[in-house]
């Protein structure tokens, strides 16, 4: 397993819609392992393909926060929301591609998601709480959308400027 570099906003790949996964290959399985390793190392609770430059509809997540509880790594291929609650939740979201920037984002409190697993089977699960927020955030990535796209143009511009400055500083280091 390899920890992959995470793309930082602004990067045109983060704004592109990803292609569906057509077949489950050893390379895709290896990429999923790398994504989980990268996510845990960051540390984060979710990571989508485009964040490591993989322009396929793949995401990984594990929202188990309790250090005493067993981790629950999940790999979702071609995920789609099939139902969402009318009730909403607001979470302070962050993103591994937009480090140290956070904003209150309101999303459906619960969602039902269908996806293809690495086992080749179709899975469906209803998510609530942080899991629901995370899966929606990561699916947004697959559609070329970032959490800052939910903010006002002014706030989005401010965060983008901070990220450009951060990228410049990293390039000099």
Secondary structure, 3 states (H helix, E strand, C coil): CCCCCCCCCCCHHHHCCCECCCCCCHHHHHHHHHHHHHHHHHCCCEEEHHHHCCCECEEEECCCCCCCCCCCCEEEEEEEEEEECCCEEEEEEEECCEEEEEEEEEEECEEEEEEECCCCCEEEEEEEHHHHHHHHHHHHHHCCCCHHHHCCHHHHHHHHHHHHHHHHHHHHC
